[in-house]
Amino acid sequence: MSKTEDFYLKLKDSLDATTKFPSEYLYKFIVPANGNQVVEIENLFKGKSAKFSTKESKTGKYISVSVKVKLNSSKEVISYYRLVEKIEGIISL
């Protein structure tokens, strides 16, 4: 099993044990400031009434993106992580 799959299995178990769904979930990402990754993230969550906040790093090289969204299951939480990981240069926190 890959490290990524192992991570998602542990995350699912943890979410199922600690979270009553539907629930708000907070995603945090870091992206390079010189690309369109913030727009790509926003597009992934279209139609979900997600709340976005962004903050530029002190050096201006990176942007932190927080996304608060109401989701229905741990599987849905993980499905968004899988979509986001395809965005170039993104770091999930």
N, C-alpha and C positions, 0 to 999 in steps of 0.2 A: 504494500500500500504506500502511496506517495505521501510526503510530508503534508502536502496540501489537503489530500483526502483525510488524513489523520486529524489535521487541524479542524476541518469542517465537522467530522464526527464528534470530536470533543466539544466543539462549540454547540452543536445541536443538543447533545446530552446536557450541557450546562444550561442552555436556554430553557430546555424542557423542565429542568429541575427548579429553576429560579424565576421563571416568567410565566404569568398567566396571560395567554393570548385571547383576544386581540390586545395588543399593547403598543405603546410608542417605543421605537428603537432609535438609538442615536448612532449614526455612522460618523466616523472621522477619517478624513483622507488628507494627504499632502500631495500636491501636484506642482510641477514646474510653472512659474508665472508666465513664461513666454509662449505657452500653447493655448489650445482651446479646451483643455480637459475639464474646466469648471462647467462649461456649456454641455460637454458630453455627459457629465454626472447629472446635471439638471435634467437633461433629456431622458435619462434612464428612469427618473422618478416622476415623469410627467403623468398627470392624472391621478396621483396618489395623495394630493394635498400635503406634500412634503414642505417643511420649513427649512430654508437654507441660510447659512451664515458663512461668511468668508473672512479671512484675515491674512494680510500679507506679512511675510517674514520681515525681520528687521533689515535684512540685506536686499529684499525685493526679489529674490530668486525663486521663492516658493510661495504658494498660497495654501493655507489650511482651509478645508471645506468641511463643515458640519451639516449633516442632514438628519433632521428629526422627522420620522414618518411612522404612521400607525400601520402595523402589519398583523396578519392573522395567524402566523405560525412560525416556528423555528425554521422550517423549510423555506418559507418566503424570505426570511432574513438572509439565509445562506444563498438563495437564488440571486439576490442583489449583489452580494459579495462576488459571486461568480461572474456576473455581468460587468461589474466595476473592474475586476482584475484584468479584463481585456483592454482597458484604456492604457495607452502607452505612458510610462513614467509615473504611474500612480503608486502611492504607498498607502496601504490600509493600516489604520491604527486600532 
